[in-house]
Structures are given as structure tokens and as C-alpha cells.
Amino acid sequence: MAQGWPAVLVDGPLRIRPIARSDGRAWMEARSRNRDWLERWEATVPAGTEPRPSAFNQLVRRLHRSAKLGTTMPFVIEVGGSLVGQVTVNNIVRGSAQSASVGYWIDQAVAGHGLMPHSVALVIDHCFTTAGLHRIEICIRPENTNSLRVVEKLQMREVGLAPRYLHIDGDWRDHRIYAVTKEEVPDGMLARLRSSREIGPPFAG
């Protein structure tokens, strides 16, 4: 298997684990409930290119195939046994780069409790330790204030603006780029988050 995969990450009531076919009902219900909240930030594909998987099982097959190749680590977020979101490590590059990007979404019903920064911190620490990566990047549309708050809480540095960087919600969109390297968090990202007091008490549901 690929370095660092599969993995289950646990901290208190928070559990980060690989996405599975058995998540279909819970995943689709969460996405349906949050359609209006998430849709404008969703990745799309330009005309004339291969469409994204439309069925959950197709999505999971594609993610598992990429995970076996070592280019992706697709996690779901659970609190109290309930699926509340997703964190995916994408575009893993080995060799001299040892880098990757991270994307995420969370159920609006549990947003605002610090779960997303907590989850991303756990995943970044896994990337820097078990998975052996050196640099993690997060790219965010300038209008996405909720997502920007996550990188602010993690104290990730902004490294630039990428004009028309990704095809999102039907068009090419600008993105602000944030990054962190292993040397910047010698004690881990979760430790940094806790020391900044940006991580709240465990979410009880």
C-alpha cells in the first residue's frame, strides 16, 4: 500500500478514516442537506473534458484507485459515529517535492465548533509524520470566508494568488494559496492549533 495509507486518525470524539462504499447513504444525505451551502465552492470540469463521477460508488472507486497509486488520501470526518464531512489529500507528489494539497468540506449543521481546523490539523500531522510529506498547500477562493477562517486558525502563511486557477462552480476561479512545511510546525499542526487556543472543547453533537 501507499505510504501513510490507509490510516485512521483519532483525537477525542473526532475520528478521521478512509471513505468507504458503506458511507453512501450518510454521505449523500449530508451532501443533499448542504447543497446550497457547498455548491458554489464545488469543483467542476470545463466543457469537452471527462465528467466527474456522478454516482457515489464511482467516486469511491476513483478515490480508492488514486489512493492505491499513492496520489490521494480520501478521508471522511466522523463525530460520535456520524459522518459530518470530508478531508482529502490530493496531488501527492513524491521525489524531490514530497508535497500535496488538501481540500475539505463540512456539514453546515456542525460548522463553527472548530471541527474543520481540528480535522485538517490531524491530517496535516499525518502527512508530515507517517506519510513522510514535506509541504502541504491549501487553495481557497477569495470569497470563501468560511474556508479562509480554517487556514487563519491554523496560522498557515499565504504564498500567493493564482488567477483562474481551478474550475469551480462552472468557471475558472482565482484562488489564494496557503502553505506550510514540516519545519514550520516542529511540534505538529495540532499542537500549534491548541497553543493558539483556536481549538474549542470536544463537540458533543
Secondary structure, 3 states (H helix, E strand, C coil): CCCCCCCCEEECCEEEEECCHHHHHHHHHHHHHCHHHHHHHCECCCCCCCCCCCCHHHHHHHHHHHHHHCCCEEEEEEECCEEEEEEEEEEEECCCCCEEEEEEEECHHHCCCCHHHHHHHHHHHHHHCCCCCCEEEEEECCCCHHHHHHHHHCCCEEEEEEEEEEEECCEEEEEEEEEEEHHHCCCCHHHHHHHCCCCCCCCCC
